[in-house]
Amino acid sequence: MRSKILCILLSLLFIFNMEAQNIKSAFKLEADIPQTADKLYFGQYGSGQSYAIDSVVPTNGKVIFTREKQLDTGEYFIYSKTGLFIRLLLDKGQDNIRISVNPTDPVQSKISGSEDTRLFWQYQTLSRKVEDLKKNIGKKPDNEDADELKRLQDDISDLIAKNPGTWFAAYAKGNTPITLPFPTAKNVDEFYSNKHYGRVHFFDNVDLTDFRLWRSSYLVPMINVYMDIWIEQIPDSLATAASEMVAKTKGSDLCFKEMLSYLTNRSLKSRNMGNENIWAKLYEDYIRGNDISWITTEQRENLSRKYEAIKMNRIGMAAQVLLLQTIDGEPVNTGEISADFLILYFYNHDCHHCQEEVPMTHDLYKAYKDKGVKMVAIDINNNKEQMLSFIEKHNLRDWLNCADPDYKSKFWLYYNTSSVPAIYIIDKDKKIVAKDIDSETIKKFLELYIK
């Protein structure tokens, strides 16, 4: 009986060991890396980040990386802190890989088990030659170099075309720059022609519904370049471009999630004035009123609160007219004030920060009040006696000192005064052109726009 029990236990142990080995061998990468004893890291890219998922110290120049689960299709890498860096393209099913590393030129390494990586290294070799030739041509134009450049570029195109449907082909095509109408712009017209073409065609080679590209090293940097360089840095232009990019992903739920999340969070974190227009438009176009399962109730409520605070006072919008009173009881209609720049300055005389900022802003106003600038200073604390005391103390009689004692203007609905001082600069066309700035930034703005 004991013998049978022992036999059963040994059998079960054998089965468990086999299952454990099977789990461990879901992914295996073996590499021969001569002349290194440094710890090696195996990592991957995802949503603009790179991170290590395993690390091994070589034994006699050999390393083995294993994972309990198969890897997702994407771009991976092996690196050491002493300089070795090898990029890999791994597709589903490529889970038993052997590499013989050339430490002096990793793209000349040998690999089995990943055809996508082999093609990728070939592509990298050709791309490197292209870049070297471009540098030579830039220094000293040469017809032979130009012919060789075209041949290499054709070789890259052929390499992609001959491997349709592969992860390598999708990756390489997406990483191929568009060809501008004027490769070397010689005048302003050609420059702007290139700019317009790039604005429309920048992603022609990129399939924005291919989720694998979110696990590449280049998609997120490409999005950033597009938004920061190719799009005119006007808040509404940036907002429109961002919304258009999200629209191009709607064939894939995963890509839609990544693009909408990335652009929303990017603009929420930005300190650039006017970038709130981006996330606000994305909220309007894709989030508000839509049932998106991956946005939590808390996230939706936070966005909604933020949106309500800015929905009527974004840069580029027509400034909402306020009907106020001066401290002497005279009516003021902000829409009837004629000025090159009208500054609405919301403050609270009881706020410590306001007590520091208001006098500095007033000094600035005195320097520009005869240059087309007018200011309406609105004390949101309706204690008239204290308000008058503050005005007299700081000699603020030369700008429009206003209040809303009966709360008729509803300024808090139109302008975000949750934090004061709250500043809005309005141009002669009654459009908001700057907001959420301090006295120093007001000075820089006026110096730039008033000669």
Beta strands, then each sheet from edge to edge (+ up, - down):
strand 1: 27-32
strand 2: 40-46
strand 3: 49-56
strand 4: 62-67
strand 5: 74-80
strand 6: 85-90
strand 7: 96-100
strand 8: 110-112
strand 9: 323-326
strand 10: 331-333
strand 11: 341-347
strand 12: 373-379
strand 13: 400-403
strand 14: 422-427
strand 15: 432-435
sheet 1: 4+ 1- 7- 8+
sheet 2: 3+ 2- 5+ 6-
sheet 3: 10+ 9- 13+ 12+ 11+ 14- 15+
end
